[in-house]
Amino acid sequence: MMHLREASCGYYRWIVNAIYDACGKMYLNIGWEKFARHHSLETGFILLFSYFGDRDMSVKVFDETSCRRDYHNDRDYHGDNTDEEED
């Protein structure tokens, strides 16, 4: 089992079953289809995975124009107030 999350979203993790072939390549299995459907992944999208160990993995999604798709606002999670003026 892997914990997959969107790269900019640390508070929601999808549980995805991973399987390995004889060469040690990992494939995402049960749970991946639900993640893909929820994020409207399409042919031509580019996915960049980062593995952090201990079954923790993040993914960045880029659409067919190579623009990153953000499903959550980074500032909502990190509490960034960069849009506010300083006193």
PyMOL Python script that loads the backbone (N, CA, C, O; Angstrom):
from pymol import cmd

cmd.read_pdbstr("""\
ATOM      1  N   MET A   1       0.839  -1.187   0.000  1.00  0.00           N
ATOM      2  CA  MET A   1       0.000   0.000   0.000  1.00  0.00           C
ATOM      3  C   MET A   1       0.885   1.252   0.000  1.00  0.00           C
ATOM      4  O   MET A   1       1.883   1.328   0.717  1.00  0.00           O
ATOM      5  N   MET A   2       0.494   2.220  -0.817  1.00  0.00           N
ATOM      6  CA  MET A   2       1.181   3.507  -0.889  1.00  0.00           C
ATOM      7  C   MET A   2       0.205   4.589  -0.468  1.00  0.00           C
ATOM      8  O   MET A   2      -1.004   4.445  -0.645  1.00  0.00           O
ATOM      9  N   HIS A   3       0.726   5.671   0.089  1.00  0.00           N
ATOM     10  CA  HIS A   3      -0.070   6.855   0.384  1.00  0.00           C
ATOM     11  C   HIS A   3       0.295   7.886  -0.675  1.00  0.00           C
ATOM     12  O   HIS A   3       1.390   8.448  -0.656  1.00  0.00           O
ATOM     13  N   LEU A   4      -0.624   8.128  -1.593  1.00  0.00           N
ATOM     14  CA  LEU A   4      -0.391   9.046  -2.704  1.00  0.00           C
ATOM     15  C   LEU A   4      -1.122  10.344  -2.423  1.00  0.00           C
ATOM     16  O   LEU A   4      -2.285  10.336  -2.021  1.00  0.00           O
ATOM     17  N   ARG A   5      -0.436  11.464  -2.634  1.00  0.00           N
ATOM     18  CA  ARG A   5      -1.072  12.761  -2.422  1.00  0.00           C
ATOM     19  C   ARG A   5      -0.649  13.718  -3.527  1.00  0.00           C
ATOM     20  O   ARG A   5       0.380  13.528  -4.175  1.00  0.00           O
ATOM     21  N   GLU A   6      -1.458  14.745  -3.730  1.00  0.00           N
ATOM     22  CA  GLU A   6      -1.085  15.804  -4.654  1.00  0.00           C
ATOM     23  C   GLU A   6       0.086  16.554  -4.044  1.00  0.00           C
ATOM     24  O   GLU A   6       0.126  16.749  -2.829  1.00  0.00           O
ATOM     25  N   ALA A   7       1.033  16.976  -4.856  1.00  0.00           N
ATOM     26  CA  ALA A   7       2.259  17.583  -4.339  1.00  0.00           C
ATOM     27  C   ALA A   7       1.996  18.806  -3.471  1.00  0.00           C
ATOM     28  O   ALA A   7       2.733  19.038  -2.513  1.00  0.00           O
ATOM     29  N   SER A   8       0.978  19.586  -3.774  1.00  0.00           N
ATOM     30  CA  SER A   8       0.719  20.800  -2.998  1.00  0.00           C
ATOM     31  C   SER A   8      -0.308  20.588  -1.900  1.00  0.00           C
ATOM     32  O   SER A   8      -0.744  21.544  -1.258  1.00  0.00           O
ATOM     33  N   CYS A   9      -0.691  19.349  -1.684  1.00  0.00           N
ATOM     34  CA  CYS A   9      -1.768  19.066  -0.736  1.00  0.00           C
ATOM     35  C   CYS A   9      -1.316  17.986   0.238  1.00  0.00           C
ATOM     36  O   CYS A   9      -1.337  16.801  -0.098  1.00  0.00           O
ATOM     37  N   GLY A  10      -0.915  18.377   1.421  1.00  0.00           N
ATOM     38  CA  GLY A  10      -0.425  17.405   2.382  1.00  0.00           C
ATOM     39  C   GLY A  10      -1.483  16.785   3.257  1.00  0.00           C
ATOM     40  O   GLY A  10      -1.189  15.852   4.005  1.00  0.00           O
ATOM     41  N   TYR A  11      -2.709  17.271   3.188  1.00  0.00           N
ATOM     42  CA  TYR A  11      -3.701  16.802   4.142  1.00  0.00           C
ATOM     43  C   TYR A  11      -4.625  15.727   3.615  1.00  0.00           C
ATOM     44  O   TYR A  11      -5.418  15.200   4.396  1.00  0.00           O
ATOM     45  N   TYR A  12      -4.578  15.366   2.344  1.00  0.00           N
ATOM     46  CA  TYR A  12      -5.417  14.284   1.848  1.00  0.00           C
ATOM     47  C   TYR A  12      -4.558  13.276   1.114  1.00  0.00           C
ATOM     48  O   TYR A  12      -3.824  13.628   0.190  1.00  0.00           O
ATOM     49  N   ARG A  13      -4.649  12.053   1.516  1.00  0.00           N
ATOM     50  CA  ARG A  13      -3.847  10.995   0.910  1.00  0.00           C
ATOM     51  C   ARG A  13      -4.768   9.912   0.370  1.00  0.00           C
ATOM     52  O   ARG A  13      -5.750   9.530   1.007  1.00  0.00           O
ATOM     53  N   TRP A  14      -4.432   9.436  -0.800  1.00  0.00           N
ATOM     54  CA  TRP A  14      -5.155   8.330  -1.421  1.00  0.00           C
ATOM     55  C   TRP A  14      -4.382   7.053  -1.143  1.00  0.00           C
ATOM     56  O   TRP A  14      -3.162   7.020  -1.302  1.00  0.00           O
ATOM     57  N   ILE A  15      -5.064   6.024  -0.738  1.00  0.00           N
ATOM     58  CA  ILE A  15      -4.413   4.737  -0.527  1.00  0.00           C
ATOM     59  C   ILE A  15      -4.460   3.982  -1.847  1.00  0.00           C
ATOM     60  O   ILE A  15      -5.531   3.704  -2.387  1.00  0.00           O
ATOM     61  N   VAL A  16      -3.279   3.656  -2.354  1.00  0.00           N
ATOM     62  CA  VAL A  16      -3.134   2.980  -3.640  1.00  0.00           C
ATOM     63  C   VAL A  16      -2.261   1.761  -3.437  1.00  0.00           C
ATOM     64  O   VAL A  16      -1.194   1.847  -2.830  1.00  0.00           O
ATOM     65  N   ASN A  17      -2.711   0.636  -3.940  1.00  0.00           N
ATOM     66  CA  ASN A  17      -1.939  -0.593  -3.849  1.00  0.00           C
ATOM     67  C   ASN A  17      -0.854  -0.588  -4.926  1.00  0.00           C
ATOM     68  O   ASN A  17      -1.135  -0.284  -6.085  1.00  0.00           O
ATOM     69  N   ALA A  18       0.351  -0.914  -4.561  1.00  0.00           N
ATOM     70  CA  ALA A  18       1.466  -0.982  -5.508  1.00  0.00           C
ATOM     71  C   ALA A  18       1.883  -2.435  -5.688  1.00  0.00           C
ATOM     72  O   ALA A  18       1.939  -3.201  -4.726  1.00  0.00           O
ATOM     73  N   ILE A  19       2.173  -2.804  -6.929  1.00  0.00           N
ATOM     74  CA  ILE A  19       2.693  -4.140  -7.215  1.00  0.00           C
ATOM     75  C   ILE A  19       4.031  -3.976  -7.919  1.00  0.00           C
ATOM     76  O   ILE A  19       4.286  -2.962  -8.568  1.00  0.00           O
ATOM     77  N   TYR A  20       4.876  -4.979  -7.785  1.00  0.00           N
ATOM     78  CA  TYR A  20       6.217  -4.940  -8.364  1.00  0.00           C
ATOM     79  C   TYR A  20       6.391  -6.129  -9.287  1.00  0.00           C
ATOM     80  O   TYR A  20       5.925  -7.230  -8.996  1.00  0.00           O
ATOM     81  N   ASP A  21       7.076  -5.895 -10.420  1.00  0.00           N
ATOM     82  CA  ASP A  21       7.352  -7.001 -11.330  1.00  0.00           C
ATOM     83  C   ASP A  21       8.702  -7.634 -10.980  1.00  0.00           C
ATOM     84  O   ASP A  21       9.350  -7.232 -10.013  1.00  0.00           O
ATOM     85  N   ALA A  22       9.118  -8.616 -11.767  1.00  0.00           N
ATOM     86  CA  ALA A  22      10.362  -9.346 -11.491  1.00  0.00           C
ATOM     87  C   ALA A  22      11.600  -8.454 -11.587  1.00  0.00           C
ATOM     88  O   ALA A  22      12.635  -8.762 -10.995  1.00  0.00           O
ATOM     89  N   CYS A  23      11.497  -7.344 -12.333  1.00  0.00           N
ATOM     90  CA  CYS A  23      12.624  -6.420 -12.477  1.00  0.00           C
ATOM     91  C   CYS A  23      12.632  -5.329 -11.418  1.00  0.00           C
ATOM     92  O   CYS A  23      13.515  -4.472 -11.414  1.00  0.00           O
ATOM     93  N   GLY A  24      11.645  -5.356 -10.510  1.00  0.00           N
ATOM     94  CA  GLY A  24      11.577  -4.370  -9.444  1.00  0.00           C
ATOM     95  C   GLY A  24      10.838  -3.094  -9.812  1.00  0.00           C
ATOM     96  O   GLY A  24      10.841  -2.136  -9.039  1.00  0.00           O
ATOM     97  N   LYS A  25      10.198  -3.064 -10.990  1.00  0.00           N
ATOM     98  CA  LYS A  25       9.428  -1.885 -11.386  1.00  0.00           C
ATOM     99  C   LYS A  25       8.107  -1.874 -10.628  1.00  0.00           C
ATOM    100  O   LYS A  25       7.458  -2.905 -10.454  1.00  0.00           O
ATOM    101  N   MET A  26       7.727  -0.682 -10.182  1.00  0.00           N
ATOM    102  CA  MET A  26       6.506  -0.542  -9.404  1.00  0.00           C
ATOM    103  C   MET A  26       5.364  -0.078 -10.307  1.00  0.00           C
ATOM    104  O   MET A  26       5.541   0.772 -11.179  1.00  0.00           O
ATOM    105  N   TYR A  27       4.193  -0.660 -10.073  1.00  0.00           N
ATOM    106  CA  TYR A  27       2.981  -0.277 -10.796  1.00  0.00           C
ATOM    107  C   TYR A  27       1.898   0.024  -9.774  1.00  0.00           C
ATOM    108  O   TYR A  27       1.709  -0.724  -8.814  1.00  0.00           O
ATOM    109  N   LEU A  28       1.181   1.135  -9.988  1.00  0.00           N
ATOM    110  CA  LEU A  28       0.071   1.477  -9.106  1.00  0.00           C
ATOM    111  C   LEU A  28      -1.139   0.693  -9.564  1.00  0.00           C
ATOM    112  O   LEU A  28      -1.452   0.666 -10.755  1.00  0.00           O
ATOM    113  N   ASN A  29      -1.821   0.056  -8.631  1.00  0.00           N
ATOM    114  CA  ASN A  29      -2.883  -0.877  -8.959  1.00  0.00           C
ATOM    115  C   ASN A  29      -4.193  -0.420  -8.323  1.00  0.00           C
ATOM    116  O   ASN A  29      -4.712   0.634  -8.690  1.00  0.00           O
ATOM    117  N   ILE A  30      -4.724  -1.166  -7.406  1.00  0.00           N
ATOM    118  CA  ILE A  30      -6.013  -0.877  -6.792  1.00  0.00           C
ATOM    119  C   ILE A  30      -5.967   0.498  -6.117  1.00  0.00           C
ATOM    120  O   ILE A  30      -5.067   0.771  -5.323  1.00  0.00           O
ATOM    121  N   GLY A  31      -6.914   1.342  -6.426  1.00  0.00           N
ATOM    122  CA  GLY A  31      -6.981   2.690  -5.889  1.00  0.00           C
ATOM    123  C   GLY A  31      -6.519   3.737  -6.884  1.00  0.00           C
ATOM    124  O   GLY A  31      -6.943   4.890  -6.806  1.00  0.00           O
ATOM    125  N   TRP A  32      -5.648   3.352  -7.829  1.00  0.00           N
ATOM    126  CA  TRP A  32      -5.140   4.297  -8.814  1.00  0.00           C
ATOM    127  C   TRP A  32      -6.252   4.808  -9.731  1.00  0.00           C
ATOM    128  O   TRP A  32      -6.307   6.001 -10.030  1.00  0.00           O
ATOM    129  N   GLU A  33      -7.133   3.918 -10.177  1.00  0.00           N
ATOM    130  CA  GLU A  33      -8.214   4.325 -11.083  1.00  0.00           C
ATOM    131  C   GLU A  33      -9.110   5.376 -10.426  1.00  0.00           C
ATOM    132  O   GLU A  33      -9.534   6.327 -11.082  1.00  0.00           O
ATOM    133  N   LYS A  34      -9.394   5.210  -9.150  1.00  0.00           N
ATOM    134  CA  LYS A  34     -10.221   6.175  -8.426  1.00  0.00           C
ATOM    135  C   LYS A  34      -9.510   7.534  -8.353  1.00  0.00           C
ATOM    136  O   LYS A  34     -10.135   8.574  -8.557  1.00  0.00           O
ATOM    137  N   PHE A  35      -8.202   7.523  -8.061  1.00  0.00           N
ATOM    138  CA  PHE A  35      -7.411   8.756  -8.035  1.00  0.00           C
ATOM    139  C   PHE A  35      -7.444   9.429  -9.403  1.00  0.00           C
ATOM    140  O   PHE A  35      -7.691  10.631  -9.503  1.00  0.00           O
ATOM    141  N   ALA A  36      -7.196   8.654 -10.452  1.00  0.00           N
ATOM    142  CA  ALA A  36      -7.155   9.196 -11.820  1.00  0.00           C
ATOM    143  C   ALA A  36      -8.507   9.782 -12.227  1.00  0.00           C
ATOM    144  O   ALA A  36      -8.564  10.851 -12.833  1.00  0.00           O
ATOM    145  N   ARG A  37      -9.568   9.097 -11.901  1.00  0.00           N
ATOM    146  CA  ARG A  37     -10.909   9.579 -12.237  1.00  0.00           C
ATOM    147  C   ARG A  37     -11.234  10.862 -11.464  1.00  0.00           C
ATOM    148  O   ARG A  37     -11.771  11.809 -12.039  1.00  0.00           O
ATOM    149  N   HIS A  38     -10.916  10.899 -10.180  1.00  0.00           N
ATOM    150  CA  HIS A  38     -11.189  12.073  -9.352  1.00  0.00           C
ATOM    151  C   HIS A  38     -10.450  13.313  -9.869  1.00  0.00           C
ATOM    152  O   HIS A  38     -10.967  14.427  -9.783  1.00  0.00           O
ATOM    153  N   HIS A  39      -9.247  13.116 -10.404  1.00  0.00           N
ATOM    154  CA  HIS A  39      -8.425  14.223 -10.882  1.00  0.00           C
ATOM    155  C   HIS A  39      -8.558  14.451 -12.388  1.00  0.00           C
ATOM    156  O   HIS A  39      -7.824  15.254 -12.964  1.00  0.00           O
ATOM    157  N   SER A  40      -9.489  13.747 -13.019  1.00  0.00           N
ATOM    158  CA  SER A  40      -9.775  13.907 -14.458  1.00  0.00           C
ATOM    159  C   SER A  40      -8.514  13.766 -15.307  1.00  0.00           C
ATOM    160  O   SER A  40      -8.295  14.542 -16.238  1.00  0.00           O
ATOM    161  N   LEU A  41      -7.686  12.771 -14.980  1.00  0.00           N
ATOM    162  CA  LEU A  41      -6.466  12.543 -15.753  1.00  0.00           C
ATOM    163  C   LEU A  41      -6.827  12.066 -17.148  1.00  0.00           C
ATOM    164  O   LEU A  41      -7.744  11.264 -17.326  1.00  0.00           O
ATOM    165  N   GLU A  42      -6.100  12.567 -18.135  1.00  0.00           N
ATOM    166  CA  GLU A  42      -6.355  12.231 -19.528  1.00  0.00           C
ATOM    167  C   GLU A  42      -5.060  11.847 -20.226  1.00  0.00           C
ATOM    168  O   GLU A  42      -3.966  12.148 -19.750  1.00  0.00           O
ATOM    169  N   THR A  43      -5.205  11.177 -21.366  1.00  0.00           N
ATOM    170  CA  THR A  43      -4.052  10.857 -22.197  1.00  0.00           C
ATOM    171  C   THR A  43      -3.363  12.158 -22.592  1.00  0.00           C
ATOM    172  O   THR A  43      -4.026  13.125 -22.969  1.00  0.00           O
ATOM    173  N   GLY A  44      -2.057  12.184 -22.507  1.00  0.00           N
ATOM    174  CA  GLY A  44      -1.283  13.375 -22.830  1.00  0.00           C
ATOM    175  C   GLY A  44      -0.844  14.155 -21.602  1.00  0.00           C
ATOM    176  O   GLY A  44       0.030  15.017 -21.701  1.00  0.00           O
ATOM    177  N   PHE A  45      -1.430  13.870 -20.451  1.00  0.00           N
ATOM    178  CA  PHE A  45      -0.995  14.513 -19.217  1.00  0.00           C
ATOM    179  C   PHE A  45       0.356  13.930 -18.809  1.00  0.00           C
ATOM    180  O   PHE A  45       0.659  12.773 -19.102  1.00  0.00           O
ATOM    181  N   ILE A  46       1.153  14.736 -18.136  1.00  0.00           N
ATOM    182  CA  ILE A  46       2.447  14.300 -17.615  1.00  0.00           C
ATOM    183  C   ILE A  46       2.331  14.259 -16.098  1.00  0.00           C
ATOM    184  O   ILE A  46       1.855  15.207 -15.474  1.00  0.00           O
ATOM    185  N   LEU A  47       2.770  13.156 -15.518  1.00  0.00           N
ATOM    186  CA  LEU A  47       2.730  12.995 -14.069  1.00  0.00           C
ATOM    187  C   LEU A  47       4.151  12.870 -13.550  1.00  0.00           C
ATOM    188  O   LEU A  47       4.939  12.074 -14.060  1.00  0.00           O
ATOM    189  N   LEU A  48       4.469  13.647 -12.553  1.00  0.00           N
ATOM    190  CA  LEU A  48       5.792  13.615 -11.929  1.00  0.00           C
ATOM    191  C   LEU A  48       5.632  13.112 -10.505  1.00  0.00           C
ATOM    192  O   LEU A  48       5.050  13.790  -9.658  1.00  0.00           O
ATOM    193  N   PHE A  49       6.155  11.919 -10.247  1.00  0.00           N
ATOM    194  CA  PHE A  49       6.033  11.285  -8.937  1.00  0.00           C
ATOM    195  C   PHE A  49       7.293  11.522  -8.122  1.00  0.00           C
ATOM    196  O   PHE A  49       8.402  11.519  -8.658  1.00  0.00           O
ATOM    197  N   SER A  50       7.117  11.726  -6.830  1.00  0.00           N
ATOM    198  CA  SER A  50       8.224  11.807  -5.883  1.00  0.00           C
ATOM    199  C   SER A  50       7.951  10.805  -4.773  1.00  0.00           C
ATOM    200  O   SER A  50       6.866  10.789  -4.193  1.00  0.00           O
ATOM    201  N   TYR A  51       8.944   9.967  -4.478  1.00  0.00           N
ATOM    202  CA  TYR A  51       8.810   8.965  -3.428  1.00  0.00           C
ATOM    203  C   TYR A  51       9.636   9.408  -2.235  1.00  0.00           C
ATOM    204  O   TYR A  51      10.825   9.694  -2.374  1.00  0.00           O
ATOM    205  N   PHE A  52       9.016   9.467  -1.064  1.00  0.00           N
ATOM    206  CA  PHE A  52       9.673   9.957   0.139  1.00  0.00           C
ATOM    207  C   PHE A  52      10.031   8.845   1.109  1.00  0.00           C
ATOM    208  O   PHE A  52      10.527   9.112   2.203  1.00  0.00           O
ATOM    209  N   GLY A  53       9.785   7.608   0.722  1.00  0.00           N
ATOM    210  CA  GLY A  53      10.025   6.496   1.626  1.00  0.00           C
ATOM    211  C   GLY A  53       8.831   6.261   2.519  1.00  0.00           C
ATOM    212  O   GLY A  53       7.895   7.059   2.553  1.00  0.00           O
ATOM    213  N   ASP A  54       8.873   5.165   3.237  1.00  0.00           N
ATOM    214  CA  ASP A  54       7.811   4.807   4.175  1.00  0.00           C
ATOM    215  C   ASP A  54       6.432   4.867   3.519  1.00  0.00           C
ATOM    216  O   ASP A  54       5.461   5.305   4.137  1.00  0.00           O
ATOM    217  N   ARG A  55       6.354   4.424   2.268  1.00  0.00           N
ATOM    218  CA  ARG A  55       5.112   4.326   1.498  1.00  0.00           C
ATOM    219  C   ARG A  55       4.447   5.668   1.229  1.00  0.00           C
ATOM    220  O   ARG A  55       3.237   5.713   1.005  1.00  0.00           O
ATOM    221  N   ASP A  56       5.199   6.756   1.243  1.00  0.00           N
ATOM    222  CA  ASP A  56       4.667   8.100   1.034  1.00  0.00           C
ATOM    223  C   ASP A  56       5.128   8.616  -0.323  1.00  0.00           C
ATOM    224  O   ASP A  56       6.327   8.675  -0.598  1.00  0.00           O
ATOM    225  N   MET A  57       4.165   8.993  -1.176  1.00  0.00           N
ATOM    226  CA  MET A  57       4.474   9.423  -2.530  1.00  0.00           C
ATOM    227  C   MET A  57       3.594  10.618  -2.893  1.00  0.00           C
ATOM    228  O   MET A  57       2.426  10.680  -2.508  1.00  0.00           O
ATOM    229  N   SER A  58       4.168  11.570  -3.641  1.00  0.00           N
ATOM    230  CA  SER A  58       3.370  12.691  -4.130  1.00  0.00           C
ATOM    231  C   SER A  58       3.412  12.697  -5.654  1.00  0.00           C
ATOM    232  O   SER A  58       4.291  12.092  -6.268  1.00  0.00           O
ATOM    233  N   VAL A  59       2.448  13.390  -6.252  1.00  0.00           N
ATOM    234  CA  VAL A  59       2.378  13.480  -7.709  1.00  0.00           C
ATOM    235  C   VAL A  59       2.011  14.903  -8.105  1.00  0.00           C
ATOM    236  O   VAL A  59       1.115  15.513  -7.521  1.00  0.00           O
ATOM    237  N   LYS A  60       2.717  15.422  -9.106  1.00  0.00           N
ATOM    238  CA  LYS A  60       2.378  16.690  -9.744  1.00  0.00           C
ATOM    239  C   LYS A  60       1.769  16.335 -11.096  1.00  0.00           C
ATOM    240  O   LYS A  60       2.267  15.453 -11.795  1.00  0.00           O
ATOM    241  N   VAL A  61       0.697  17.021 -11.458  1.00  0.00           N
ATOM    242  CA  VAL A  61      -0.005  16.740 -12.707  1.00  0.00           C
ATOM    243  C   VAL A  61       0.144  17.936 -13.634  1.00  0.00           C
ATOM    244  O   VAL A  61      -0.112  19.076 -13.246  1.00  0.00           O
ATOM    245  N   PHE A  62       0.563  17.659 -14.867  1.00  0.00           N
ATOM    246  CA  PHE A  62       0.677  18.677 -15.911  1.00  0.00           C
ATOM    247  C   PHE A  62      -0.241  18.271 -17.058  1.00  0.00           C
ATOM    248  O   PHE A  62      -0.254  17.111 -17.470  1.00  0.00           O
ATOM    249  N   ASP A  63      -1.012  19.235 -17.573  1.00  0.00           N
ATOM    250  CA  ASP A  63      -1.947  18.903 -18.647  1.00  0.00           C
ATOM    251  C   ASP A  63      -1.239  18.829 -19.996  1.00  0.00           C
ATOM    252  O   ASP A  63      -0.013  18.907 -20.065  1.00  0.00           O
ATOM    253  N   GLU A  64      -2.018  18.678 -21.068  1.00  0.00           N
ATOM    254  CA  GLU A  64      -1.429  18.489 -22.402  1.00  0.00           C
ATOM    255  C   GLU A  64      -0.688  19.720 -22.907  1.00  0.00           C
ATOM    256  O   GLU A  64       0.058  19.625 -23.881  1.00  0.00           O
ATOM    257  N   THR A  65      -0.878  20.882 -22.265  1.00  0.00           N
ATOM    258  CA  THR A  65      -0.134  22.089 -22.632  1.00  0.00           C
ATOM    259  C   THR A  65       1.101  22.260 -21.750  1.00  0.00           C
ATOM    260  O   THR A  65       1.799  23.270 -21.844  1.00  0.00           O
ATOM    261  N   SER A  66       1.369  21.283 -20.902  1.00  0.00           N
ATOM    262  CA  SER A  66       2.487  21.273 -19.946  1.00  0.00           C
ATOM    263  C   SER A  66       2.306  22.261 -18.800  1.00  0.00           C
ATOM    264  O   SER A  66       3.270  22.589 -18.107  1.00  0.00           O
ATOM    265  N   CYS A  67       1.084  22.734 -18.594  1.00  0.00           N
ATOM    266  CA  CYS A  67       0.787  23.595 -17.455  1.00  0.00           C
ATOM    267  C   CYS A  67       0.408  22.732 -16.259  1.00  0.00           C
ATOM    268  O   CYS A  67      -0.317  21.746 -16.388  1.00  0.00           O
ATOM    269  N   ARG A  68       0.908  23.120 -15.108  1.00  0.00           N
ATOM    270  CA  ARG A  68       0.616  22.344 -13.902  1.00  0.00           C
ATOM    271  C   ARG A  68      -0.828  22.554 -13.479  1.00  0.00           C
ATOM    272  O   ARG A  68      -1.334  23.676 -13.469  1.00  0.00           O
ATOM    273  N   ARG A  69      -1.468  21.477 -13.139  1.00  0.00           N
ATOM    274  CA  ARG A  69      -2.839  21.527 -12.641  1.00  0.00           C
ATOM    275  C   ARG A  69      -2.788  21.487 -11.120  1.00  0.00           C
ATOM    276  O   ARG A  69      -2.290  20.526 -10.534  1.00  0.00           O
ATOM    277  N   ASP A  70      -3.297  22.522 -10.491  1.00  0.00           N
ATOM    278  CA  ASP A  70      -3.375  22.573  -9.032  1.00  0.00           C
ATOM    279  C   ASP A  70      -4.811  22.310  -8.641  1.00  0.00           C
ATOM    280  O   ASP A  70      -5.721  23.015  -9.078  1.00  0.00           O
ATOM    281  N   TYR A  71      -5.015  21.309  -7.827  1.00  0.00           N
ATOM    282  CA  TYR A  71      -6.346  20.942  -7.400  1.00  0.00           C
ATOM    283  C   TYR A  71      -6.714  21.578  -6.065  1.00  0.00           C
ATOM    284  O   TYR A  71      -7.891  21.651  -5.711  1.00  0.00           O
ATOM    285  N   HIS A  72      -5.715  22.035  -5.330  1.00  0.00           N
ATOM    286  CA  HIS A  72      -5.922  22.721  -4.064  1.00  0.00           C
ATOM    287  C   HIS A  72      -5.034  23.955  -4.056  1.00  0.00           C
ATOM    288  O   HIS A  72      -3.991  23.987  -4.709  1.00  0.00           O
ATOM    289  N   ASN A  73      -5.452  24.956  -3.320  1.00  0.00           N
ATOM    290  CA  ASN A  73      -4.680  26.179  -3.205  1.00  0.00           C
ATOM    291  C   ASN A  73      -3.574  25.978  -2.177  1.00  0.00           C
ATOM    292  O   ASN A  73      -3.859  25.672  -1.019  1.00  0.00           O
ATOM    293  N   ASP A  74      -2.312  26.146  -2.583  1.00  0.00           N
ATOM    294  CA  ASP A  74      -1.177  25.980  -1.664  1.00  0.00           C
ATOM    295  C   ASP A  74      -1.326  26.856  -0.423  1.00  0.00           C
ATOM    296  O   ASP A  74      -0.987  26.427   0.680  1.00  0.00           O
ATOM    297  N   ARG A  75      -1.829  28.071  -0.591  1.00  0.00           N
ATOM    298  CA  ARG A  75      -1.938  28.982   0.542  1.00  0.00           C
ATOM    299  C   ARG A  75      -2.935  28.478   1.571  1.00  0.00           C
ATOM    300  O   ARG A  75      -2.765  28.737   2.762  1.00  0.00           O
ATOM    301  N   ASP A  76      -3.975  27.763   1.143  1.00  0.00           N
ATOM    302  CA  ASP A  76      -4.944  27.226   2.095  1.00  0.00           C
ATOM    303  C   ASP A  76      -4.281  26.248   3.048  1.00  0.00           C
ATOM    304  O   ASP A  76      -4.637  26.189   4.225  1.00  0.00           O
ATOM    305  N   TYR A  77      -3.319  25.479   2.550  1.00  0.00           N
ATOM    306  CA  TYR A  77      -2.671  24.471   3.373  1.00  0.00           C
ATOM    307  C   TYR A  77      -1.515  25.052   4.194  1.00  0.00           C
ATOM    308  O   TYR A  77      -1.364  24.725   5.372  1.00  0.00           O
ATOM    309  N   HIS A  78      -0.704  25.909   3.576  1.00  0.00           N
ATOM    310  CA  HIS A  78       0.509  26.394   4.219  1.00  0.00           C
ATOM    311  C   HIS A  78       0.315  27.682   5.015  1.00  0.00           C
ATOM    312  O   HIS A  78       1.220  28.108   5.733  1.00  0.00           O
ATOM    313  N   GLY A  79      -0.866  28.309   4.893  1.00  0.00           N
ATOM    314  CA  GLY A  79      -1.096  29.540   5.628  1.00  0.00           C
ATOM    315  C   GLY A  79      -0.286  30.697   5.096  1.00  0.00           C
ATOM    316  O   GLY A  79       0.043  31.603   5.861  1.00  0.00           O
ATOM    317  N   ASP A  80       0.049  30.710   3.824  1.00  0.00           N
ATOM    318  CA  ASP A  80       0.841  31.761   3.199  1.00  0.00           C
ATOM    319  C   ASP A  80      -0.005  33.020   3.065  1.00  0.00           C
ATOM    320  O   ASP A  80      -1.121  32.959   2.548  1.00  0.00           O
ATOM    321  N   ASN A  81       0.501  34.150   3.518  1.00  0.00           N
ATOM    322  CA  ASN A  81      -0.223  35.419   3.424  1.00  0.00           C
ATOM    323  C   ASN A  81       0.484  36.380   2.494  1.00  0.00           C
ATOM    324  O   ASN A  81       0.485  37.581   2.763  1.00  0.00           O
ATOM    325  N   THR A  82       1.082  35.914   1.419  1.00  0.00           N
ATOM    326  CA  THR A  82       1.880  36.771   0.542  1.00  0.00           C
ATOM    327  C   THR A  82       1.037  37.780  -0.209  1.00  0.00           C
ATOM    328  O   THR A  82       1.581  38.762  -0.713  1.00  0.00           O
ATOM    329  N   ASP A  83      -0.279  37.577  -0.306  1.00  0.00           N
ATOM    330  CA  ASP A  83      -1.129  38.532  -1.001  1.00  0.00           C
ATOM    331  C   ASP A  83      -1.476  39.731  -0.131  1.00  0.00           C
ATOM    332  O   ASP A  83      -1.946  40.751  -0.637  1.00  0.00           O
ATOM    333  N   GLU A  84      -1.249  39.616   1.170  1.00  0.00           N
ATOM    334  CA  GLU A  84      -1.574  40.695   2.082  1.00  0.00           C
ATOM    335  C   GLU A  84      -0.415  41.683   2.132  1.00  0.00           C
ATOM    336  O   GLU A  84       0.751  41.295   2.069  1.00  0.00           O
ATOM    337  N   GLU A  85      -0.753  42.968   2.248  1.00  0.00           N
ATOM    338  CA  GLU A  85       0.283  43.986   2.358  1.00  0.00           C
ATOM    339  C   GLU A  85       0.866  43.994   3.758  1.00  0.00           C
ATOM    340  O   GLU A  85       0.158  43.755   4.737  1.00  0.00           O
ATOM    341  N   GLU A  86       2.152  44.268   3.849  1.00  0.00           N
ATOM    342  CA  GLU A  86       2.783  44.357   5.157  1.00  0.00           C
ATOM    343  C   GLU A  86       2.571  45.741   5.732  1.00  0.00           C
ATOM    344  O   GLU A  86       2.524  46.716   4.983  1.00  0.00           O
ATOM    345  N   ASP A  87       2.442  45.850   7.057  1.00  0.00           N
ATOM    346  CA  ASP A  87       2.266  47.150   7.729  1.00  0.00           C
ATOM    347  C   ASP A  87       3.580  47.829   7.932  1.00  0.00           C
ATOM    348  O   ASP A  87       3.627  48.930   8.480  1.00  0.00           O
TER     349      ASP A  87
END
""", "prot")
cmd.dss("prot")
cmd.show_as("cartoon", "prot")
cmd.util.cbc("prot")
cmd.orient("prot")
